[in-house]
Amino acid sequence: MRSSIRSRRLGARAGVGLVLAALLTTSADPALAVSEPGPAALDGAVVQVMTWNIAGGAMDAGAPAWAAHIASQNVGVVGLQEVCEYQVDDIEASLEASTGSAWSSGFGVAQDFAWGCLAGYGQALFVRTDLSPRAWTNTPFPRDGVGCDNDPEERAYQAVTIRLGTVDVRVLNTHLGTGGDAICQMPHLAQVGAQSAYAVVLGDLNARPTEPALRSFPTAGFVNPHPDTHYTVANDPANCARQPTIKIDYVWIRGLRTGASPAPVCNRASDHRALVGAVVAP
């Protein structure tokens, strides 16, 4: 079921409002992390997480196609980017049909213009309900940092708290800006995540592994379980033999162990490949 505590719009411009604004904050975002291989142990102490840019506005492969790929990866937490708001409920319903599990979801607007969507272009988090998802937020990045005003995008980051074993884990999901904005948004995101003992950051960070700003995450105690050669762009839905050559999507884990994370696999539903990693309770 879609969480009732989600933001429809988090821009700072006239006519842009907040839903349940009292629940939205720019303060601490708890952290989550721990990763071990294998889709087997989905018992509340181990869960696989995914980040995936689905190109919902540009390609719109459809909820059944996205849900089928997600279900094939046996994940319990999913951060999607480039999602149209009207697609979220259909994705959740398709996920429940594909997995046989109950899911909760939250949507957050990422920028002011629709970018191929009818309205409401942004990111979405999907969490299996047995992980007790709560405290959903969507918070805009500050726009007063150096390099943060290079384009008209109202970028934001989502967050939700899950229960993993005996600990609370904060999961953040985002799609960082272009035109240099990602460079100043990454340190902010890392600082937010570092305010939690256990945290996971999922997202399309619009930065290749050689980008110095990515060092903000290790500095804040995060670990990247995927090698730089786990390329995610461009996935070719019509030709899986064509291998991607660019990595701009990431899973960052803080505070817990990490294990092997599989190489991204081809899908028929986006120009990005998804990254998957396991998170293990201490």
GILIN-V123530 format. One record per run of one state. SS is the DSSP state (A for helix, B for strand, O for the rest). FROM is the first residue (numbers start at 1). TO is the last residue. If there is no record, write none. Layout:
# GILIN-V123530
ss=SS from=FROM to=TO
ss=SS from=FROM to=TO
This chain:
# GILIN-V123530
ss=O from=1 to=1
ss=B from=2 to=2
ss=O from=3 to=20
ss=A from=21 to=23
ss=O from=24 to=45
ss=B from=46 to=53
ss=O from=54 to=62
ss=A from=63 to=72
ss=O from=73 to=76
ss=B from=77 to=84
ss=A from=85 to=99
ss=O from=100 to=102
ss=B from=103 to=109
ss=O from=110 to=120
ss=B from=121 to=128
ss=A from=129 to=131
ss=O from=132 to=133
ss=B from=134 to=140
ss=O from=141 to=155
ss=B from=156 to=164
ss=O from=165 to=166
ss=B from=167 to=175
ss=O from=176 to=180
ss=A from=181 to=193
ss=O from=194 to=198
ss=B from=199 to=204
ss=O from=205 to=211
ss=A from=212 to=219
ss=O from=220 to=221
ss=B from=222 to=224
ss=O from=225 to=232
ss=B from=233 to=233
ss=O from=234 to=245
ss=B from=246 to=246
ss=O from=247 to=248
ss=B from=249 to=254
ss=O from=255 to=271
ss=B from=272 to=272
ss=O from=273 to=274
ss=B from=275 to=280
ss=O from=281 to=282
